[in-house]
């Protein structure tokens, strides 16, 4: 690989991990599971951070949180919004999830009250992030960046663009497909959840699906001595500097 391709690689990796952090920290562990609390200033800060890092694939925390709570309640049953057991491939699962997500977002779906309680909302950012014009602008910026930096003889780097466009759903699809298809189980959760990686540096701890489905409110998704959840140390630091407050900082389960 020539040196001129490094801006693309750095941009892709940065987008991957910043968007991933927003998803696992703010959408998943905060919005869906309320593993920690934060004041309104920091909540709005992370709303903006979510918008900037997810860009064209912005996911509304209220809809994400409700959908994810449904996933836990109905894990790997016909009511699960995104179980690989009821989809022939990951693309079909993603499309099904999109339809349910949009129905929840537009308040067109019948959602039990318990799934809608205490979900963070900021209409200003949510409305902007969900607008097609916003998604198109972000997508255009990604394309322009690639046009400027991709060397003429490395055209294949443009194949990374669809991942940028759909970064949030791509992360979710990998987690929900492989996390319920491939790996080992520490616990019998009566579902198909798996721990795909013991050192989950690829998806920030999200691939400890078996552990997480057993202890849904536990902020550290790793359980065994050889497992590592890279998001948890960041959460601990944010707790210690009082940006967030863990509901149960010593939680073992």
Secondary structure as GFF3:
##gff-version 3
##sequence-region A 1 253
A	DSSP	three_ten_helix	3	5	.	.	.	ID=ss1
A	DSSP	alpha_helix	6	21	.	.	.	ID=ss2
A	DSSP	pi_helix	22	32	.	.	.	ID=ss3
A	DSSP	beta_strand	36	37	.	.	.	ID=ss4
A	DSSP	alpha_helix	40	54	.	.	.	ID=ss5
A	DSSP	three_ten_helix	55	57	.	.	.	ID=ss6
A	DSSP	alpha_helix	61	73	.	.	.	ID=ss7
A	DSSP	three_ten_helix	84	86	.	.	.	ID=ss8
A	DSSP	alpha_helix	90	105	.	.	.	ID=ss9
A	DSSP	alpha_helix	113	116	.	.	.	ID=ss10
A	DSSP	alpha_helix	123	130	.	.	.	ID=ss11
A	DSSP	alpha_helix	132	149	.	.	.	ID=ss12
A	DSSP	three_ten_helix	155	160	.	.	.	ID=ss13
A	DSSP	alpha_helix	161	165	.	.	.	ID=ss14
A	DSSP	alpha_helix	167	178	.	.	.	ID=ss15
A	DSSP	alpha_helix	209	214	.	.	.	ID=ss16
A	DSSP	alpha_helix	230	240	.	.	.	ID=ss17
A	DSSP	beta_strand	245	246	.	.	.	ID=ss18
###
